[in-house]
């Protein structure tokens, strides 16, 4: 068990993040897949186009410990992915997320370093998003689902070996519930 604070995005931060990523269809697709599937950034960047079942909105990843798991994503993530594939994906590469090197014009798999740079440029321009990490989208995914499904189901979606790792999200939800209850009491006074 860990007492580390789990960082997740508020509804306002999510809305601002989606508005900020909208002009960049590649980053928008990545961010939506991270938030809506609970996958890690390394898992998303390692996918090939053939790894995605677009009709069923799911993909399989190899996570920590070489464990395979299914990730499922929402309609809005599917729409963002289709926009990216139509307008920005380089079809000469089998990789799902691609980049073209500026000097050689070679198409390659999108690297973490480039994605992280694009992310940093995005969040630095918005004080509400300052300090948010891409991994916080995974935490947001889990936090949003606590209470909506059994903890064992969430553990499987997250790919956690130890149920204690998943149980940390219940604490976050309890703290959030207490905060909301206190705000409600204050408004009633």
C-alpha positions in Angstrom: 0.0 0.0 0.0 1.2 3.5 -0.8 0.3 6.8 0.7 1.4 8.7 -2.4 -1.1 11.3 -3.5 -2.9 10.3 -6.7 -3.2 13.2 -9.0 -6.2 13.4 -11.2 -7.9 16.1 -13.3 -11.1 17.9 -12.3 -14.0 18.3 -14.7 -12.9 21.9 -15.4 -9.3 20.8 -16.1 -10.5 18.1 -18.5 -12.7 20.5 -20.4 -9.8 23.0 -20.7 -7.4 20.2 -21.8 -9.8 19.0 -24.5 -10.3 22.6 -25.7 -6.5 23.2 -25.8 -5.8 19.9 -27.7 -8.6 20.4 -30.2 -6.5 22.2 -32.9 -3.8 19.4 -32.8 -5.6 16.2 -34.0 -2.7 13.9 -33.1 -2.3 15.2 -29.6 -6.1 15.3 -29.2 -6.4 11.7 -30.2 -3.6 10.7 -27.8 -5.0 12.6 -24.9 -8.5 11.2 -25.4 -7.2 7.6 -25.7 -5.2 8.1 -22.5 -8.1 9.5 -20.6 -10.8 7.2 -22.0 -8.9 3.9 -22.0 -6.7 4.2 -18.9 -3.7 3.1 -20.9 -0.2 4.3 -20.3 1.5 6.6 -22.8 4.1 4.0 -23.6 1.4 1.5 -24.3 -0.4 3.9 -26.7 2.8 4.9 -28.5 3.7 1.2 -29.1 0.5 0.4 -30.9 0.3 -0.3 -34.6 -2.7 0.6 -36.6 -3.6 -3.1 -36.9 -3.7 -3.4 -33.1 -6.8 -1.2 -32.9 -10.3 -2.7 -33.4 -12.0 0.5 -34.5 -15.4 -1.0 -34.9 -15.4 -2.4 -31.3 -13.4 0.5 -29.9 -10.8 -1.6 -28.2 -7.1 -2.5 -28.3 -4.8 -4.9 -26.5 -1.6 -3.7 -24.8 1.4 -5.4 -23.2 1.7 -3.6 -19.9 4.0 -3.8 -16.9 5.3 -7.2 -16.2 4.7 -8.3 -19.8 1.0 -8.7 -19.0 -1.5 -8.4 -21.8 -4.8 -6.6 -21.2 -7.7 -5.1 -23.2 -8.3 -1.4 -23.2 -11.7 0.0 -24.3 -12.4 3.6 -25.4 -15.3 5.9 -25.8 -17.1 7.4 -28.8 -15.4 10.8 -28.4 -12.0 9.1 -28.3 -13.0 7.1 -31.4 -14.0 10.3 -33.2 -10.7 12.0 -32.3 -8.8 8.9 -33.5 -10.7 8.9 -36.8 -9.9 12.7 -37.3 -6.2 12.0 -36.7 -6.2 9.0 -39.0 -7.9 11.0 -41.8 -5.8 14.2 -41.6 -2.5 13.6 -39.8 -1.5 9.9 -39.9 1.3 9.0 -42.2 0.1 5.9 -44.0 3.5 4.6 -45.0 4.1 3.6 -41.4 2.4 0.7 -39.6 2.6 2.7 -36.3 -0.7 4.1 -35.0 0.9 7.4 -34.1 3.5 8.7 -36.5 5.8 11.6 -37.1 7.8 12.9 -40.0 11.4 13.9 -39.3 11.9 17.6 -40.5 15.2 17.2 -42.3 15.0 13.7 -43.9 11.2 13.6 -44.3 11.4 10.0 -42.9 8.2 8.8 -41.3 8.7 7.1 -38.0 6.7 5.9 -34.9 6.0 8.9 -32.7 8.4 9.0 -29.9 7.7 9.7 -26.2 10.1 12.6 -26.3 8.1 14.4 -29.0 4.8 13.7 -27.4 6.1 14.9 -24.0 7.4 18.1 -25.7 4.0 18.7 -27.3 2.3 18.1 -24.0 4.6 20.5 -22.1 3.9 23.2 -24.7 0.2 22.7 -24.2 0.1 22.8 -20.4 2.5 25.6 -20.0 0.2 28.0 -21.8 -2.7 27.3 -19.4 -2.4 28.0 -15.6 -5.2 25.6 -14.9 -3.3 22.8 -16.5 0.2 23.7 -15.2 2.0 20.7 -13.6 -0.4 18.1 -15.0 1.3 15.0 -16.3 0.1 12.7 -19.1 0.0 9.9 -16.5 -2.6 11.9 -14.5 -5.0 11.0 -17.3 -4.7 7.3 -16.3 -5.4 8.3 -12.7 -8.4 10.3 -13.8 -9.7 7.3 -15.7 -9.5 5.1 -12.6 -10.9 7.7 -10.2 -13.9 8.3 -12.5 -14.7 4.6 -12.5 -14.5 3.8 -8.8 -18.0 3.1 -7.6 -19.3 2.5 -11.1 -17.8 -1.0 -11.3 -16.5 -3.7 -9.0 -12.9 -3.0 -7.8 -11.7 -6.3 -9.3 -13.1 -5.2 -12.7 -11.2 -1.9 -12.4 -8.1 -3.8 -11.4 -8.3 -5.8 -14.6 -8.8 -2.7 -16.7 -5.9 -1.0 -15.1 -3.6 -4.0 -15.4 -2.7 -3.9 -11.7 -1.2 -7.1 -10.2 -1.9 -6.1 -6.7 -5.5 -5.2 -5.7 -4.0 -2.8 -3.1 -2.8 -0.6 -6.0 -6.4 -0.3 -7.3 -7.8 0.3 -3.8 -5.8 3.5 -3.6 -8.4 5.1 -5.9 -11.2 4.4 -3.4 -9.5 6.7 -0.9 -9.4 9.4 -3.5 -13.1 9.0 -4.1 -13.9 9.0 -0.4 -11.9 12.2 0.1 -13.6 13.8 -2.9 -17.0 12.8 -1.5 -16.2 14.3 1.9 -15.1 17.6 0.2 -18.3 17.7 -1.8 -20.4 17.0 1.3 -18.7 19.8 3.2 -19.3 22.3 0.3 -23.0 21.2 0.4 -23.2 21.7 4.1 -21.7 25.2 3.8 -24.2 26.2 1.1 -27.1 25.0 3.3 -26.1 27.2 6.2 
